[in-house]
Amino acid sequence: MAITMIADGKILGESIADALRLLQYASAKGIAIPAEVMANIVQSQSLSGKDPADQETYKLQQDFWAAFALLSHATEPATVESLKYELAQPPGVLSVWWAKIRGRTDTPSGPTSAERAVGRARNWALLGLGLVAVFQAYFEVGNSTLTSFQAAQRLVAEKSVFVQSSEKQIDAATTAKQSPQEIAAIRKARDAAQVDRDQAINATDRRLRLMRWMMGWIDWDKQFAKDKDAFEKTQTTLAVLQGYLLVLREFVLPMAWGFLGAALYVSRALAEDIRTTAYAPHRAVLFRTRYFMGTVAGFIVAKLFPVALGMNNETITPLAMAMVVGYSVEVLFSFLEKLIATFSTKKMSQ
């Protein structure tokens, strides 16, 4: 039975060069390669310039391809493709321009594809961190301001009731001709309550101004067009801020934390790729997909939490869980697969 080899001298020549590059990598890394494999690859160099369709070269070609396959397996996860992307790429225009300004005569080497991938991952991670920092800070300040305002409002109401009650007590004590000391004590308590109430009123005013400043993009004059008094304006301000905080908590923050988790995963995976010389362009496609999956997973788990994992808010917060599933979307996928399998089993049993 005749054996047909690849009848393309260019493909064969490039493959031999790739095999030699892998052999060099294996030697540099101390990877043990069988002597027969090395011998077959070295001998394959004699195929250069020969016609691959020549039947006299078939045995040598067959030995080469078998040795090449074994060598590729021995050097995993490093591949011919990943080794090529460890080489310096052509420099950018700015690098050449800067070298000329500095008077350098040699052409600067550009970064490798792996270095460029690390730079992109770093930028995405910084973007994710920045988004989380901005949105989380806005949410925390807004929520704290809203809580403090409500507490100050309650204090105003409590002190107002106390002052009114104290006025009645003073009138009753005066009518009953109680001792001046007792009446003075009631007045002192009333005055102290009035001071606390005034301070609480000032606190509510400050927090209202802060809320409106935090939502500076809103035209408050137009927003208050239908509000008749200060109470209605206050309620409008509170409602608008609560709406923004709700959107942040339920939608924006889970997705931002999920994206940040995905960015951390990509950075860690890239570090492992570089350590093992395994980075290749197809990994960039997977990483871009990971950013999308992490963002979506963060949103989904925040909606399903805590039912999805049987946890409560005292164990781990939904936003922390959003980052966890953003880093490892397999957690969410595993849960969804179990959920689907449960319903499928029930449906089949009916």
Secondary structure by P-SEA (a helix, b strand, c coil): ccccccccaaaaaaaaaaaaaaaaaaaaabbbbbaaaaaaaaacccccccccccccaaaaaaaaaaaaaaaaaaaccccaaaaaaaccccccaaaaaaaaaaccccccccccaaaaaaaaaaaaaaaaaaaaaaaaaaaaaaaaaaaaaaaaaaaaaaaaaaaaaaaaaaaaaaaacccaaaaaaaaaaaaaaaaaaaaaaaaaaaaaaaaaaaaccccccccccccccaaaaaaaaaaaaaaaaaaaacccaaaaaaaaaaaaaaaaaaaaaaaaccccaaaaaaaaaaaaaaaaaaaaaaaacccccccccccccaaaaaaaaaacaaaaaaaaaaaaaaaaaaaaac
